[in-house]
Amino acid sequence: MVATAPSQRGSLLVNVAKDFSRYPAGRFLSDGEFSGEKFRHDFLEPAMRNNNHLHICLDGARGYGSSFLEEAFGGLVRLGYEPNDVLASIELESSDKSLILEIKDYIVHGRDE
Amino acid sequence: MQYKITRIMKRLSRKNKLYHIRVTLKRTKRKQRHKRRSEKLTRVNSQWDEIINAPSVLSITDKTKRTKFLRFINALQLTCNKHNKKILLDFSNTSTMIADAALLFRAHICRTVNIIQPSVTIKIRLSSESKVNEALKQIGVFSLLNQNPQITLTDPDVVHWRYAQGTGAEGEKYEEILGGYDGAITSALSSGLYLGLTEAMTNTRQHAYPNRENRSNLDSCGNNEWWMFSQEKDGYLYVVFCDLGIGIPSSLPLKNPNLWQRLTEKLGKKPSDSEAIKEAIMLSKSRTGKKHRGKGLKQLTSVLEKVEGGRLVLHSNHGCYTIKCGAQNAYDYTNKIPGTLISWSLPLQAKEAVY
């Protein structure tokens, strides 16, 4: 995990634009350097594995495509984590409230066929 | 008899005589000049094994102009199979380059240069229109062909052209063509464009160039490449993105056979290219049938929700899909462009849409 700083015990703060990239894009690692799979692998999975609470600040990035968001957050549920556990462990912050709703939707429906 | 002739022929005055001498001399000089010019042109042309004439207008929207442009592109593609040739792309009669066709030409030049034999040389004969030469310079065609004509960018339309190329989802390339518009466009519009462009890049990576190992040399050299371009003109921001892949109508049955079957059953025939594009854009389910995979192409239109008066045009193979103010239109051309070309036109000063 790069440049994450614990804001309190067991809690991690991630600013996507600063700690990951201002240009998140793509679904899989093969799509690009800052894909959803890469973000999940570097930030979300370790936090879930270690039962950490993760505060994610989404402001500052150029934008978020659905491929990126779905693979990062929906992909977490497909790895076996329960949607309720993911929702309880991740706190999202953004000036664009529709973005937060979209991510929550991906978490809830991550396993849907 | 002699008397009669003298009577018939008018005796010229000295002034008239001088006039006719001057005219004859001028005509002789003109003939010599034309002859010299023609010989020079023949001499210059003889330096080239092949001359490919560019059309007067580079466009893919008008049917006739599209046919001529694609004929030119096909001739360019054929150079990939040649050896020991000096080829001249003659732009002397080209007067107009429309942004979408200009980008497509740039993409083809880029691909051609990457795969032609080292023994093949391609150069450009300049247009008589300085704007065309400036545009060719601005989109990097001359540098690709190792040609360095002395052209200064002065035309305000051309000066604002920005150009980038890449492979896969390289979001940072957004800055190269649109970073300069921060402040001039709203953050919602900027974010919508970023979203549309990065999804187009991702689609190029995932769908446009499948099974490259089974394809011909020309088709397999795409290497997931895309090209994009921005232009500010008459208060509008134009953003164009293209790839040279198999196109959405060809990738749809491969990547989403269920949707393809449903569409075929619904229409009772094989969908036309424009029907396939429209369906792929309106698609709510993904290529795998999973809901979470379905939002890619739909996102191309999302930027239009951020601004009033925006327009999207998507060309892929024979098909064309347009959307403006919520009104969709889909139609087919007789000739096919290789790959997919997406263009957005967005008013720069328009009010932000409220939805």
Interface residues (C-beta under 8 A of the other chain):
Chain A: S21 R22 Y23 P24 A25 G26 R27 F28 S30 D31 G32 E33 F34 S35 R62 G63 Y64 G65 S66 S67 F68 E70 G74 D96 Y106 H109 G110 D112 E113
Chain B: G168 A169 E170 G171 E172 Y174 S190 S191 G192 Y194 L195 T198 E199 M201 T202 R205 Q206 G289 K290 K291 H292 R293 K295 G296 Q299
